[in-house]
Amino acid sequence: MIKESPLQLDFEKLWKEGMLDWHGKMPERMVDDDLEEAFWAQSMKKKTYKQTDDYAKEIYEKVKQHIPRNSSCIEIGPGWGNYTFPLSKDVRSLTLVDGSESVLAYLQQYFENDAPVQFVHSKWEEAQIEPHDVVIGVNCFYRLYEMNEALKKMNALAKKRVIIGLTTGPIQPHYVILDEQFGYEIKYPRRDYIMIVNILYQLGIYADCEMLKLERIYRYDTLEQLYTAQSKKILSPQIEIAHLKTSLERFITMEDGKYVYRHPFYAAIISWEPRKLHD
């Protein structure tokens, strides 16, 4: 529980601290643009035709409710198009801003003859762009360090609405068991949507925030694959397989010959009408 006034906390500082790895260092991908580009180049090669995540459809339905009809729209960090493809059908024009050439090249192949979709190769912090009716960013903030300025820029470039989406916890429940019952050190989330809500609050923006409950489903051919995948958030150097098995067994079912692990998670949909901010 926070005992002092939340106004006395620096939520941007907490965001920055959350960017550090578990050894207190900034991960290379956070600061090395070439390494980040290499990551996205490999990721885009693995994508099939307009491949998107199933849960994105539910998130977009919530996001869509905040988009005025016939709007011009900026999307920050479109990735492989989870929200880009439906947005392109629901807005008058769409401008995609991304720091990765590979991401933009991947998306551009689907919009070559679609004039209302524009592509801007730039980090959000450096993008030179005109105001649009709506500014949207979903799960695209992981490399943004100066969050105050990034959010103020979103606010300044939106004429009608700013919309932010972030998927969030809870962490897979077996990790809590490994922590509380067996004493393992776990990589709990270090940054989350609530920091952005509070940064906005300290900027003088009273944003709406709606929580959308979702379900993530993992499928594995073997138990070995399952155990390997579901132990990646364990920081402790030694892992007892019996502990891992015990923590997981209540959550695993067999479906069509595969080991299936389901767990709930949420998406936060944060939105507000742009307002004039004091310097």
Disulfide bonds with the S-S distance in Angstrom:
none
